[in-house]
Amino acid sequence: MSVSLILAAAFILDILLGEPHRYHPLVGFGNITNKLERLLNKKSNNKSNKPWQARLLGTFSWALLTLPLPLGYYLLHQDTFLFWCLDAVIVYSAIGYNSLVKHAKQIAVPLNNGDIQQARHFCSYIVSRDTSNLTEQEIARATTESVLENGHDAVIASLVWFAIGGAPLVILHRLVNTLDAMWGYKNPQFLYFGWCAARMDDLLGWPTAKISSLLYATQALLTRHTSMFNALRNGLCQGRQYKSLNGGWAMATGATVLNISLGGQGIYHGKIIESVTLGQGPQVNTADIEPSLHLVRNAAIIFIISCFFISLITHM
């Protein structure tokens, strides 16, 4: 069955239904992950584990949690209608555009109504920085950055990996990305134990971040704030200076297309972190949140249509 049809079905399902409120497979995966980490990473707090031991245990845990499911699905998969439907459900479960829209609007609506306390509260759901004293502009910046970065992580990356290697790679990427979100912290508990999880997420995110940047940059033809070339150049030059290399690419390119500036100071786990400016133009504000969502949606649509035409050409 055509890759583009499965991707289109999955994306439409996500827009119409959103993510499952109960029994989401990643919830169960998260519970298993927490139990395994508590079992194998007991010595992180008293520092009795040597760095190489913690890395070895973390790598073993990573392999145990991420490899069996995609490998098993790959071995069982058949080219039948049932598996095509299952492929679409897997991609639907992996992408989160609907969730991204809901979380962003939970912040944008109170900002527009002048309720900054509620906006700070909902902003804390989607970013790791301290939101308790953020200004309206800083909340808008944090939200827009999250939309552009998660547009890559939670939407485009899954579409790309399905086009490359089918549902097994989608499962692998989703599990690896979830593990990075849980273990990829540079604190005493996870600095060494979470090393493999963080590195593998960087590895899987490297090609998809570049494709996301290209899909964002293509829309410079629509916004007409800048050229496609300039958007990609900022993605390269600014993105590689950002604390998250893959996220920096997507955010810098997206911000350039939207004609806004992101980055700057933020408080993470009690520490002030200064990041480079991403994009170009005036400082982001509340009105820029919705266009950032449109940028992600359009990027997904452009990719799905591109897959359709590539399939059409290769079968001619």
N, C-alpha and C positions, 0 to 999 in steps of 0.2 A: 504494500500500500504506500501511497505517496507520503513522504516525510512531511510535506507542507500541510496535507490534510489532517494528519495526526496532531501537528503543532497547532493548527487553526482550531481544531476541536478542543484541545486542552486549554488554549487561551480563552476561547469563548466560555468554556465551563468555569474557568476562574473568574471571569468578569460577571457571569450570571450568578454563580453560587458562592464564590469566595472560598476560603479554606474551611474544612470541616471544623465545627466548634467542639465536637466531641470525637474521641477516638482517632485523632490525627496520628499517623504513624510516627512522626517525629517526637511526639510526646512520650510514647513508649520507648523510643530510642534514647531520649534524654534521661529517662529513669534508669535504664540499663547502664548508660554511660556514667551516671553519678554513683551507682553501686560499685561498678568496676574501679572507678577512680578512688573511692574510699577504701577499697580492698587493697589496691596495689600502690597507692601513693600515701600510705600512712605516715611515712617518715619525713615528709616534706617540711613539716612544721618544726621538728626537732633537729633537722639538718643532718641526720645520721646517714642519709643516702648520699653517695658521691654523685657528682654531675653525670658521669657516664652511666651509672646505674639507673638514675632517674630517667635519662634519655632512652636507655634500653627498655625499661618498663613501659615508658610512654609510647615507644615505637611498637612494642608488642601489643599494647592495648589498642593503638590506632589500627593495626592490621586486623586484630580480632573483631573490632567493631565495624570496620568499613568494607572489608573485602568479601566475606562469605555471601552476603545478600546479592550484590551485583553479579558475582561469579555464578551463583546458583541460578539466577534469572537468565543469564547468558546461556547456560547449559540447557535449560528447560525450554527456552524460547523457540517457537515455531512460527512459520509464516502463514498464520491463519487469522481469520476474522476475530476470534476470541482474544488472541494476543495483541492484535492491532488495537482493540478496545482497551485492553489492559495497559498497553503502551500509553494511550491517551490519558488514562486515569493516573498513571505514574507521573507523567509530565504535569498534569493538572495539580497533583499533590505537591509537586516540587516548586512550582512557580507561585508567586505571591503578589501579583499586581493589585488585585482587589484589596488585599490586606494593607498594602502600601498606601492606597488611596484613602482607606478608612482611617488609618493612623495619622496621615497628613492632614486630613480634614478635621479630625478631632482637635488638632492644634490650631489650624487656620481659622475655624469658626469662632472660638473664644478670643483669638487675637483680634479678629474683625469686630467683635463685640466689646472689646476693651477689658476682657477678663484675663489678665495676664497670669494670675495664680493658677487658673485651670489650664491655661496653655503650658505653663511650666510643668504642671503635673503630667499632662499627656506627653509632653516632649521627653520626659524622663523614661518613657516606655521604649523609645526608639534610639536613644543615644546613651553612651556611657559617661559622658561628661556631667558635671554637677550643674543641674538646671535651676537650683533654688534661688539664684540671684540674677538670672539672665534677663536682659532687657528684651523689648519686643523685637528689635532688630536681630539680636543674638539668637532668639528663638527661631526666627524666620531663617536665619543662616543655618542653624543646626538641623532644622527640618529639611531644607532644600538639599543640604549636603547628604543627609540620610537617604532622601529620595533618589538622588543621582547615583550614590554608591550602591544602595540596595536594588536599584534598577538593574545594575549589573549582576550583583550576587544572587538576587531572588527572582529575577525574570530572564534576562538575556542569556546568562550563563547556562541555564537549564535548556533553553531552546537550542543553543549552539551545540552543547554536548550531545543532545539527541540527534541533531543533524550529522554529527561526526560519527557517533558510535551507538546510537539507539538508547533504549531505556537503561541498560546496565551502566552506561556512563553518567546518565542523569542521576541514578540512585547513588553512584559513587560520589559524584560532586556534591549532592545534597547532604550526604552523611559527613563528608569531609568538611564542608562549610559549617555544618552544625557543630562538629567537634571543635573547630577553630573558635567558634563563638563561645564555647564552654571552657576550653582549655588554653586558648591562645593568649594568655595574659603574662606579662613580664613581672610577676610577683613571686615571692618565695615558694608558693604552692605549685605554680605551673611553669616557672622559668625553664626548667629542664624537662619535667614530665610532659609539658605541652609543646615541647620543641618540634617534634615530628608533626603534630597536628597543624601547627602554624605554618611550617615549611611546605607541607603538602597542599595546604589551602592556597598558599602563594603560587605554587607550581601550577595547580589546576586553574587558578584565576588569571594567570599570565596571558594565555592566548585569548580568553574570552573578554578580558578587560580591553584588549586592543580592538576586538571586533565591536564591543559596546561603544568604544570611542568613535569608531568609524561610523556606526549607526547614528550616534548623536551628531557627529560632524556633518553627515549627509543632510541633516535638517537645517543647516545654515542656509541652504537654498530656499527654505521656506521662511525662516525668521528674518533673513537679510540684514542681520546685525554685523555679520563678519563673513569671511570666506571659509569654505570647508578646509582649505589648506591651513589657514591661521588657527582654526579650532584644533586641528590635529597637532600643529606645532606646539600650541600651549599644552595640549595633553602630554606630549613628549617632554618638553622642557620643564614645565611646572610639576607634572605628575611624578617625575622621578625624584623630585626634592621633597615630596610629601611623605609623612610618616607611614602611610599605607600606599605602597607602590601601585598596586592594582586599582585601589580606590581612587588614588590621586589622578590616574589617567582618566577615569570616567568622569570624575568631578570637574577637573580642569577643562576637559573638552565640552562637557555639558554647560558649564558656567559661561564659557566663551560664546557658545551658540545662543544662550539666553541673554547675553550682554550684561552679566552681573559678576561681582567679585565675591568669592568665598574664602575660607581660611581665616587665620588670625588666632587670637588667644582663646584658650579654653582651659577649664579646670578638670583634670582627670584623676580620680582617686586621691584627691587632696593636693595634687601637684599642678602648677601652672605650666601648660604646654603651649608653645608658640609655633604655629605652622605657617608655611609660605602662603602667599596669595594665589588663589586658583581662579582662572578666568580673567576677564577684563570688563571694565565698566563700573557703574555705580554700585554701592553696597546693596546687597540683597535685602528685600523687604517682604512683607506678608503677601503682597500681590504676586510675587514670583513663585510661590509654592505650587499653585495650580499649573502654570506653564511647565514646571519641572516634571510634573506627573504626565502631562501631555507628551513631553519629550521621550519619556520611558515607554509610554503606550505606542507612540509612533515608531520608535526603534524596534519594538517587538513586531509590529505589523510589517515594517519594511523588511525585516529578516525573514518572516514567513513568506511574504510575496517573492522575495529573492530566491528562497528555496524552491518555490513553485516553478519559477522560470528556469532555474538551473536544471531541475528535474525534466522540464519540458524539452530543453535543448539537448540534454544527454540522451533522451529517448527518441530523438528525431532520426 
